[in-house]
């Protein structure tokens, strides 16, 4: 009796590559492997020869000179602020914020500003290999709508702040945020987080409400904390307490808290970050530009804390290039700690992928290339002169490439960038809108 072989399985997509960096297991590079995708999910990561026998893809993409890896997770953005890029540079943090940014926002903030700014930001992020961003800004409904339209994965911050804005009156923020959360149920690419702006702009009463709802509903909390020495000194002068102490007393510390910046930490606070399971969103380039301070990444990692990476907004960075950010993070960790091994390349890649997914509670879906996870992945052309010769793929992904080498991006199996061309956003429209806003904000044509 002759046993007939099973016919190849029909699937949506098969991508073959020179190498695959799955992130899990850590530090692994799979050479001459393929990624099989069907119905938006990863079916298998396997050698190319085996993949060609096992699968009959409706679309086959051969990328022999490329590396595949999970899409980057940008853990802190104010996406709409791309429209304020370069408006007030080379200034200290509080002068920049209070003297320039807040007045510009007050004069121009509306739904359309946020929608157009987020679209421009997403185009930049997608081109740079980002498949997910954790946003904090006004009009989160505009951010959510723009992300859904573009097919990008997003965690949308439900902003909470003491003073009124174009988005909400004082006292309305939590109610409006919860209503938006309810309207987004069933949207697989969108999550929500509570986003109290900072300890110095959110009262104890609002903090308690955020804690109550976050616990009841299982929503992460996303907040600027200990961003500058001035913030900490002002809090001590006014209350006798460091902001971290106040947050601890308000029961805000826990594994559902994403603490952004964290440049001013004592040894005890570093230990408490790990003890409470707080996630840290590190934004090295924005912190450097605004002279905010240095996040003690090496000490946090040694203590066992989960540290991830964000760009911050384009008004303070001034780009949304997460590959540049993770390179800076690695170099800065070495310089601050005096240890060349403080943040090795493989760990930096994890911080920009799986660590961010973990902080958002999305690590069962994204952040690594494992069967069953969502097909959020990118392809990077390693044949460029600046990445030749290739001795160590992981090292090159951190220290040698630039974001322009990303030429394919998929989210849930949908192509957002193909052969370097955006698929769900139109560049000419984005440029035109950016020009219109420049004219409105500055009066210049």
LOTORNU-495857 format. One line per field, with one value per residue (C-alpha): y, x, z. Coordinates in nm, 3 decimals. Layout:
// residues N
y = Y|...
x = X|...
z = Z|...
// end
This chain:
// residues 445
y = 0.000|0.338|0.621|0.944|1.259|1.533|1.819|2.155|2.360|2.673|2.984|3.359|3.452|3.301|3.529|3.381|3.568|3.550|3.557|3.580|3.728|3.597|3.770|3.456|3.267|3.559|3.623|3.366|3.424|3.172|3.174|3.094|3.062|3.149|3.292|3.132|3.351|3.279|3.477|3.739|3.498|3.325|2.957|2.860|2.978|2.711|2.646|2.769|2.427|2.279|2.574|2.540|2.175|2.232|2.541|2.674|3.049|3.279|3.531|3.447|3.712|3.617|3.845|3.670|3.982|4.078|4.015|3.961|4.057|4.157|4.507|4.766|4.880|5.253|5.275|5.650|5.891|6.211|6.136|6.443|6.661|6.586|6.904|7.094|6.943|7.204|7.479|7.544|7.384|7.414|7.507|7.360|7.123|7.346|7.657|7.449|7.304|7.599|7.884|7.736|7.398|7.453|7.793|7.641|7.358|7.596|7.797|7.507|7.198|7.024|6.689|6.765|6.870|6.540|6.328|6.488|6.481|6.114|6.024|6.202|6.029|5.685|5.724|5.801|5.519|5.260|5.360|5.308|4.956|5.033|4.830|4.945|5.272|5.370|5.716|5.988|6.298|6.494|6.374|6.004|5.932|6.091|5.879|5.560|5.639|5.724|5.408|5.187|5.349|5.294|4.939|5.016|4.868|5.129|5.168|5.489|5.691|5.818|6.148|6.270|6.616|6.877|7.165|7.201|7.157|7.147|6.773|6.793|7.020|6.974|6.678|6.524|6.338|6.003|5.994|6.076|5.827|5.543|5.623|5.602|5.273|5.129|5.239|5.065|4.721|4.454|4.649|4.398|4.649|4.905|4.901|5.177|5.293|5.550|5.839|6.075|6.329|6.362|6.387|6.767|6.801|6.541|6.575|6.304|6.267|6.206|5.963|5.763|5.750|5.631|5.360|5.243|5.217|5.072|4.793|4.723|4.724|4.590|4.900|4.986|5.326|5.533|5.842|6.075|6.023|6.177|6.327|6.611|6.713|7.031|6.823|6.627|6.933|7.126|6.837|6.810|7.186|7.187|6.861|6.729|6.417|6.294|6.214|5.843|5.840|6.013|5.763|5.476|5.615|5.653|5.283|5.376|5.149|4.805|4.586|4.787|5.110|5.227|5.494|5.720|5.880|5.802|5.999|6.086|5.770|5.686|5.341|5.256|5.372|5.154|4.854|4.950|4.970|4.603|4.509|4.654|4.526|4.879|4.903|5.184|5.356|5.499|5.791|5.857|6.108|6.333|6.324|6.422|6.705|6.857|6.787|6.598|6.356|5.994|5.692|5.432|5.155|4.928|4.942|4.888|4.582|4.444|4.486|4.287|4.568|4.557|4.849|4.938|5.221|5.515|5.812|6.071|6.327|6.477|6.821|6.719|6.454|6.562|6.235|5.908|5.679|5.391|5.220|5.535|5.540|5.186|5.251|5.565|5.372|5.109|5.359|5.580|5.287|5.200|5.557|5.620|5.291|5.275|4.918|4.823|4.525|4.732|4.706|4.454|4.455|4.156|4.312|4.645|4.470|4.298|4.634|4.773|4.474|4.215|4.437|4.695|4.429|4.297|4.641|4.677|4.328|4.240|3.997|3.702|3.862|4.063|4.131|3.806|3.575|3.264|3.043|3.160|3.524|3.806|3.852|4.190|4.184|4.381|4.318|4.507|4.519|4.413|4.449|4.823|4.929|5.048|4.693|4.516|4.276|4.099|3.918|3.956|4.034|4.136|4.371|4.534|4.581|4.794|4.962|4.979|5.004|5.311|5.310|5.370|5.006|4.893|4.824|4.589|4.614|4.393|4.424|4.125|3.998|4.318|4.502|4.862|4.909|4.711|4.762|5.090|5.224|5.306|5.103|5.260|5.622|5.868|6.070|6.364|6.410|6.404|6.666|6.891|6.868|6.938|7.249|7.368|7.335|7.514|7.805|7.810|7.788|8.034|8.233|8.134|7.983
x = 0.000|0.138|0.101|0.029|0.196|-0.031|-0.070|0.083|-0.140|-0.287|-0.201|-0.218|0.150|0.496|0.797|1.144|1.447|1.820|1.764|1.487|1.530|1.230|1.322|1.204|1.426|1.650|1.955|1.859|1.912|1.754|1.933|1.756|1.416|1.062|0.759|0.422|0.115|-0.255|-0.560|-0.340|-0.147|0.189|0.156|0.522|0.883|1.081|1.365|1.291|1.320|1.070|0.834|0.822|0.722|0.464|0.281|0.118|0.101|-0.137|0.146|0.517|0.779|1.146|1.382|1.721|1.912|1.676|1.628|1.277|1.189|0.883|0.754|0.883|0.657|0.687|0.600|0.555|0.428|0.229|0.162|-0.037|0.256|0.427|0.248|0.455|0.787|1.063|0.836|1.041|1.384|1.692|1.499|1.483|1.194|0.954|1.026|0.963|0.641|0.482|0.611|0.568|0.398|0.099|0.019|0.048|-0.182|-0.434|-0.449|-0.476|-0.608|-0.910|-1.014|-0.873|-0.534|-0.504|-0.628|-0.390|-0.097|-0.148|-0.165|0.164|0.318|0.200|0.354|0.688|0.654|0.554|0.847|1.069|0.944|0.695|0.377|0.238|0.244|0.135|-0.017|-0.095|-0.270|-0.590|-0.871|-0.787|-1.095|-0.912|-0.603|-0.808|-0.996|-0.675|-0.501|-0.792|-0.806|-0.433|-0.436|-0.178|-0.190|-0.230|-0.280|-0.477|-0.434|-0.748|-0.598|-0.667|-0.560|-0.683|-0.742|-0.988|-0.887|-1.046|-1.101|-1.281|-1.385|-1.225|-1.398|-1.507|-1.191|-1.259|-1.622|-1.530|-1.244|-1.463|-1.722|-1.450|-1.325|-1.676|-1.705|-1.375|-1.471|-1.425|-1.154|-0.865|-0.592|-0.687|-0.631|-0.693|-0.487|-0.563|-0.325|-0.304|-0.057|0.180|0.175|0.201|-0.109|-0.340|-0.497|-0.517|-0.892|-0.846|-0.561|-0.790|-1.059|-0.806|-0.684|-1.038|-1.143|-0.811|-0.840|-1.206|-1.171|-0.817|-0.693|-0.319|-0.215|0.034|0.192|0.494|0.677|1.001|1.075|1.292|1.475|1.262|0.942|1.074|1.214|0.889|0.685|0.910|0.890|0.509|0.419|0.730|0.706|0.874|0.613|0.699|0.618|0.286|0.196|0.286|0.060|-0.221|-0.180|-0.085|0.221|0.167|0.209|-0.056|0.149|0.371|0.601|0.736|1.083|1.187|1.511|1.524|1.536|1.695|1.837|1.527|1.296|1.481|1.419|1.054|1.000|1.093|0.914|0.581|0.619|0.601|0.704|0.939|0.907|1.252|1.276|1.651|1.672|1.392|1.542|1.881|1.744|1.543|1.823|1.570|1.822|1.932|1.716|1.914|1.842|2.125|2.023|1.657|1.738|1.965|1.681|1.452|1.234|1.073|1.215|1.082|1.155|0.960|1.037|0.823|0.660|0.819|0.801|1.071|1.273|1.236|1.171|0.988|1.276|1.274|1.578|1.775|1.622|1.724|2.080|2.095|1.947|2.217|2.502|2.365|2.325|2.690|2.804|2.591|2.682|3.046|2.984|3.009|2.783|2.509|2.264|2.372|2.216|1.987|1.841|1.790|1.592|1.381|1.311|1.186|0.959|0.860|0.915|0.674|0.420|0.452|0.390|0.071|-0.051|-0.022|0.271|0.043|-0.021|0.285|0.650|0.801|0.764|0.603|0.332|-0.011|0.084|-0.040|0.164|0.310|0.657|0.900|1.170|1.500|1.734|2.074|2.250|2.317|2.681|2.646|2.557|2.836|2.986|2.729|2.900|2.625|2.269|2.147|2.440|2.377|2.006|2.101|2.431|2.452|2.119|1.910|1.531|1.535|1.641|1.296|1.107|0.822|0.587|0.290|0.030|-0.197|-0.080|-0.180|0.094|0.132|0.462|0.561|0.886|0.927|0.584|0.311|-0.002|-0.267|-0.154|-0.095|0.226|0.119|-0.196|0.008|0.251|-0.034|-0.203|0.125|0.171|-0.180|-0.119|0.216|0.041|-0.234|0.006|0.271|0.098|0.375|0.300
z = 0.000|-0.101|0.151|-0.029|0.117|0.248|0.000|0.102|0.330|0.171|0.374|0.327|0.338|0.349|0.398|0.358|0.487|0.534|0.909|1.167|1.514|1.709|2.041|2.217|2.291|2.382|2.164|1.899|1.524|1.286|0.953|0.624|0.788|0.688|0.862|0.778|0.832|0.801|0.911|1.072|1.294|1.288|1.203|1.215|1.204|1.023|0.775|0.424|0.258|0.502|0.464|0.087|0.122|0.393|0.270|-0.045|0.016|-0.164|-0.143|-0.127|-0.046|-0.073|0.117|0.120|0.222|0.503|0.872|1.007|1.363|1.565|1.507|1.751|2.035|2.104|2.471|2.502|2.242|2.215|1.850|1.754|1.862|1.531|1.422|1.684|1.576|1.611|1.738|2.054|2.063|2.285|2.600|2.951|3.016|3.213|3.000|2.686|2.828|3.009|2.796|2.449|2.416|2.641|2.478|2.128|2.229|2.384|2.062|1.818|1.993|1.840|1.698|1.353|1.492|1.677|1.386|1.138|1.379|1.460|1.091|1.026|1.328|1.221|0.877|1.040|1.291|1.032|0.811|1.114|1.186|1.462|1.468|1.804|1.996|2.345|2.312|2.566|2.440|2.415|2.188|2.230|2.018|1.723|1.792|1.808|1.487|1.299|1.417|1.317|0.974|0.919|1.057|1.324|1.673|1.948|2.320|2.353|2.671|2.844|2.954|3.309|3.424|3.671|3.434|3.144|2.782|2.440|2.501|2.836|3.119|3.459|3.621|3.289|3.190|3.353|3.239|2.879|2.887|3.008|2.743|2.477|2.622|2.595|2.232|2.146|2.275|2.013|1.829|1.828|1.742|2.008|2.383|2.634|2.931|3.195|3.137|3.434|3.301|3.598|3.977|3.957|3.734|3.893|4.238|4.502|4.443|4.070|4.143|4.373|4.104|3.847|4.084|4.155|3.792|3.677|3.934|3.862|3.483|3.440|3.255|3.274|3.409|3.210|3.373|3.359|3.690|3.820|3.479|3.611|3.925|3.934|3.950|4.249|4.428|4.380|4.521|4.827|4.884|4.859|5.033|5.203|4.987|4.673|4.402|4.420|4.794|4.732|4.461|4.692|4.964|4.709|4.613|4.257|4.242|4.093|3.785|3.601|3.621|3.334|3.478|3.204|3.219|3.581|3.560|3.932|4.142|4.475|4.540|4.743|4.466|4.214|4.439|4.484|4.107|4.087|4.410|4.296|3.939|3.793|3.425|3.319|2.980|2.906|2.660|2.636|2.350|2.474|2.823|2.682|2.470|2.756|3.008|3.220|3.367|3.327|3.386|3.583|3.333|3.442|3.809|3.721|3.511|3.783|4.031|3.801|3.667|3.323|3.121|2.777|2.532|2.391|2.173|2.355|2.124|1.814|1.978|2.224|2.042|1.742|1.561|1.623|1.532|1.779|1.628|1.700|2.046|2.138|2.017|2.233|2.525|2.502|2.471|2.747|2.986|2.931|2.987|3.296|3.462|3.352|3.241|2.870|2.943|3.107|2.817|2.551|2.205|2.259|2.574|2.398|2.123|2.386|2.553|2.220|2.153|2.412|2.718|2.578|2.492|2.848|2.998|2.795|2.880|2.511|2.536|2.459|2.119|2.013|2.093|1.967|1.669|1.815|1.660|1.764|1.810|1.589|1.272|1.368|1.213|1.001|0.740|0.746|0.447|0.580|0.243|0.281|0.296|0.655|0.762|0.576|0.658|0.877|1.162|1.419|1.310|1.655|1.705|1.367|1.445|1.746|1.655|1.275|1.092|1.035|1.016|0.638|0.597|0.710|0.389|0.492|0.789|0.875|1.152|1.207|0.867|0.684|0.495|0.615|0.430|0.120|-0.069|0.116|0.018|0.268|0.201|0.425|0.443|0.156|0.185|-0.031|0.178|0.498|0.366|0.258|0.599|0.778|0.564|0.644|1.016|0.992|0.826|1.088|1.384|1.261|0.990|0.749|0.409
// end
